[in-house]
C-alpha cells in the first residue's frame, strides 16, 4: 500500500497527522497514529493489524481503518506521481529568516522604544477618530483610505506568509474579491506539520507587522511636522493610516471569531476546534436554561480536550463581543458621526460650491458601496432562479 508523504506531530495523548502538500490534517489517538505509521513504513494491512493487537491488546478493523485513510486522502494510488526526493526549496525563505532573525527583532524592539519615547512627549499623535479626516475633501479622504489600506493589509498577510516560509512551509498569499471588495487571504494549513512552539510566530507575525507599521507612521508624523510644531499634510496622512491599523489591531481581540489571537490561544491550550466546541457548549448552556433541550447539540463530536477548555472559553468569547462593541463605539461610531455631520452641513449650506459637490460625490460613493453588493446579490439570485426554471420541461405528459 502506498501513501503520500505524511507528517506526524505528537501533541500530548494525540498525534496530528497530515499532508503538507495539501494542508489536510487530522488528529488521531496515539494508537491510531502508531497503526498508520506501521502502514507507512511498509507493513501490510494484516501485519499492521497483528502489530496493533500485540501492542495494545485489542483487535482493530483494519479494513475500516484503511477506508478512513483513503477518505482523508492519505492513500496514494499506484499511478499517482512518485514524490520528489528533493522538493523544490521554498521561495523567499532566506528573506524570511532575515526578517525574523534575532538581529531583526532587536531592531524592531528599538523602533518600539523610539515610538514610546516620541508618544510620551507628543500627545497629539495618540490615535483618535478625528485623525481620519486629514483634509477637508471627503472624497480625497475616502479614496486615500480605501486604496491606501490595500498595501497595509497585504503587508499584514505577507508577514504571516513569510513567517511560515521561514519554517520551510509552503504558505502562500491569495488575492480574491468578495463582490466589489478585494480580499487578501493567507493559506497556511501546513503550519500544523510543525511542533506547537513553532506555530506562534506565524500566527502573530501579522500583528507584529501592524505594530511596526503604527510605530513607523507615528514616528514619521512627528518628523514631518511643520517648523512651528503643527501637523503637516504628511503628518496627518500618516496618523490617518496609523489610526486605521490601530483599529485593526483592536479587532484581533474579537475572540468569538477566528482571529490571529484565537489561533494563538487555541494552540497554547492544545485545542484543535476550540471555536466550534466553545460556541456549541455556550449555546447548549443557554438552551438548557431556557428549557429548549430539543435544540441542544450533541457535544460528543468534539475531542475531550476541546470540550474541557470550551466550558470556560465560552465566556471569553462573550468578552470578545464586548471588545467589538467598545471598538465600534470608541473607534468606528465617532468617525461615522463626524462624517454625517460634515455631509449634512455641506449639503444644507445653501451654497453650490466645491464643498457641496465634494460632499455629494462622497455620499454617492458610500451609497454605491452599500447598495451595489445588495443589487449584485439579488441579480445573481434571479439568474440562478431563471436557470432553474429553464430546466423544467415545457410540457408534461
N, C-alpha and C positions, 0 to 999 in steps of 0.2 A: 504494500500500500504506500502511495506517495503523498507527501504533504508539502504545502507551501512553507516557506521559511517562517517559523513562529518564534515569538519571544515569550519567555516565562519570567515573570516578576513576582517573587513571593511578597505577600503583604499579610503578616500575621498568620492566621489559620487558612488563608486563601491564597490563590495564585492568579494573577492577571495574565491571561494568555491571549495572544492576538497576532495579527499580521501588520507589520509596519508599512507594507506597501499599499494596503487598502485602508488602514486605520480602523479595522474591525477588531474589537476586543470583547472578551467575555471573562467573567470572574468564576473560577472553578474552585471547589474544595481541594485540599491538598491531595486527597486520594485520587480524585478525578484528573488532576494535573499530572500526577505520577503515572497514571494509566496512559494518558496521552503521550507523555514523554517516552514511555516504552515503545509505543507505536512509531513515534517519530524516529527513534533510534534504530528501527528496523525489525522489531519483533512482529510476528504475525498476530492476527487477532486472537487466535487460540492461545498462543504463548503469552500474550499480554493479559488475557483473562486468567490464565493459570497463575501468573505472577501476582495479579491483584488478589486472588483468593488466598494465596500463600502468605502474602504480606499483611492483608487486612482481615483475614479470617472470614470472609463472606464472598459469595459469588457475585458476578456482575453480568448484566445483559449486554454483551459486547456488541451485538447487532444493533440494539437501540442506541448505544453509545456512538457507534460509527455513523448512524443516521443523523444524529445530532451534530457531529463534527462536519458532516457533509453539508448540512443546512447552514452551518456557520461559515462555510466557505474555506475551511481549513484543508480539506482533501483536494489533492491535485490530480487531475486526470492524466492518463499516460501520454496523451497527445498535446498536453499543455507545454509551453516553452520551459526549458530547463533553467532554473535560477542561475543568474550570472555569479560566478565565483567572486569576482572583484567588482562590486557595484560601483556605478558612477559616483564620484565624490559629490557631496552636497555643495551646491553653489553658495558663494558668499560666506562660507564657514570661517575663512581666515579673517574676514572683516568683522564678523560677529564675535570672534574671540578677542579681537582688539577692543571692540566697543564694550564688551563685558569683562574686561580684564581688571585686575586689581588696580593698575595704574589709572584706568578709565574711571573706576569708582572713586578713586582718590580725587580726581578732577571734578567729578560730579558733586562730591561732598564739599569741595572748595567753592563750587558755584552756589550751593545751597547756603553756605556760611556767608558769602558775599551778599546774596539775596537777603538773608536775615538782617544783616547789618544795615543794608540800604532801607529795608522796610521799617525798621525800628526808628529811623530818623526822618522818614518821609511818609506820613500817614495818608497823604493824598494819593499814594499808589495802592492803598488797600482796595481789594475788589469791592465794587458796588454796582448795582444795576444801572445807574446813570452813565456809567462808562460805555455802555453800548452805543450811545449817541455821540460819536466823536466829531460829527459835523452836523450842520443844520439841515442838510439834504437827507431826507429819509430814504430816498431811492438809492443814493450812494451808500448809505449805511447797510441797507438790505443786500445789495449786490456784493459789497465788500465782505460782509459776514458770511453770506452763503458760499461764495466761491473761495474765500479765504480759509473757511473751515475744512475744505476738502484735503489740502495737504497736511493739515494738523491731524485729522482723523486717519489719513493714510500713514502718517508717522507713528501714531499710536498702534495701529495694527501691524505696521512694519517692525516695530520693536518686538512684538510677540513672535513674528516670523524669524527674526534674526536670533532671538534667544533660543528658539527651538533648533535652528540650524547650527548654533554653537555646539549643540549636543549631537550633531550629525543626523538630526531628524528631518525628514522631507516635508517640513512645514511650508505652507505656501499662502499667498495672499490673492484672493479673488475679488474681482470688481463686478458688481451686478447692479440692477436697478429694481426698485420696487415702485411701480407706477412711474412717477416723474422724479423719484429720488435716487441718487447714486449711493450705493452701499458698498462698503469695504468689509470683507469677511475673511477671517483667518481660519485656515483649516489646519488643525494641529492635533488630530486624534492620536498620532504616533507618539505623543508625549507619554501615553500610558505604557510605552515599552521601556521606560527608564525608571529607576527607583524613585520613590516619593520625594526624597530630599532634593532631587534634581528637577522636579516639576515646578517648584515655587517661582524661580526666576522667569521661566516662560509665561507663567500666569501673571506675574507682577510687572513684567517688562513694559507693558503699555502704560500703566500708571506711572512707572518711573520716567518714561518719556514725557508724559504730561507734566509731571513735577518740574522736570528740567526746562520744558518749554515755558512754563509760567515764570520760572526764575529768570530765564533769558529775556523774556518780554518785559518783566518788571524792571530789570536792570537797564535794558535798552530805553525804557520810558524815562528813567532817571537821567541817563547820559544824554538823551536827546532833548532835554528841557531847554527852554529859552534862557538867555543870559539872566533875565530877572527872576528865574525860578519857576515861571509858569509853564504849563504843559504845552508843548508844541504839537503840531498835527501828527508827527511821527509818534510822539509820546502817547497821544490819545488813541491812535490806532493800535499801538502795542498794548495798551491797557484794555481796549475792547476785546482783543483776542485772548488776553490773559484771563479776563473775566469768563469768557465762554469756556475755556479749557478748565478753569476752576470749577465751574458748574458741572462739567462732565466728570470731573474727579469726584464731586459730591454724589453724583448719580451712581457711582460704583458701590455705594453703601446701601443700595436698594436690594437687600439680601433676599427678598422674595422673588427676585429674578436671577437668571444665571449670569451674574456679573463676574468680573475678574476676581473680586474678593470672595464671591461664593465658591469659586473653584479652589481658591487658596484654603478656605475653611474646610471644604469637603475633603481636600487632600490631607490636611493636618488631622482631621478626625477619622481618616481611613474609611471614608464612605464612598460608595460608587453611584448612588442615585438618591442622594440626600434631599434634593429639591422635591422630587415627586413623593418620596416617602413622608417627608415633613408635611407637605401640603395635604396628603391623604389623611394622615393622623390628625392634623388640626381640624380638617373638615369633618372627620368621623366624630371627633370630640364634640363639635358643635351640634351635629345631627343627633347624637345621643342625648345631649342636654335638652334639645328641642323635642325629644320623643319620636324623631323620624328615623327609627332604626332601619326602615326599608331603604334608606339612601346611604347606609353605611357600606363602605367598600372593603373587600377582603384585604387585610393587611399582610397576609402570608406570602404574597407575591414579591415582597421586598426582603432583602437579607436581614438577619437578626441585628447586625451592627447598624444598618441604616434605620431600623425601627427604634433601637435603643436611643441613638443620638437624636432621631427625629422627634422624640417626645418632648425634648427641651429646645430643639432648634426651631420648632414651630413658632413659639412666641418671639424668637429672634426675627423670624420673617415678618411678624407684625411690626416690630420696631423698624424694619425696612420701609414699611408703609408710612411710618411717622417721619422718617428721613425724607421720603418723597414729598410729603406734604410740606415739610419745612423748606425744602429746596424750591418747591413751587411758590410758596408764599413769600419767601425772602429773596428769591432769585428771579424766577420767571414772571410772577404776577406784577411786580413793580415795573418791569420792562414793558409789559402789555399795557398797564395803566398809563404810563408816561407816553407810550406810543399813541394810545387812544386819545389822550388829552391833546397832543400835538395835532393829530388828524382833525379833531373837532374844531380846534382853534383856527386852523388854517382854512378849512373848508367853509367855516361860517363867518369868516372875517369880512365878507362882502367885497373883497378885492380879488380880481382875476389877475394874479401876478405869478412870478416864478414859484413862490412858496405854495400857492394854491395848486398849480399844476403838479409840483413835486408831491404834494400830499395826495392828490387824486391818483397819480400814477402808482404811488406806493400802495395805496389802498387797493387798487385794481390788481396789483401783483399779488398781494396777500389773499384776496378773494379767489384769484385764479388758482393759487397753490392749494387752497382749502377745497374748492369746488371741483377742480379738474379730476382728482382721483375718484371722486364720487361719480362723476359723469362717465369716466372711463370704465369704472366697475359696473355701472348699470348697462352700458353698451355691451360689455363683454358678456354679461348675463343674458341680455336679449339675443345676442348672436348665438350663444350656446342653446337657448331655448328654441330659436328658429331652426338650428341644426338638428335638434332632437325631433322637432315636428316634421321635418322633411324626411325623416326615416320611417314615418308612419305610412303604411300603404294607403293609396288614394281610394282604393275600393276593397271592400271586404265581401267575400263570398262570390 
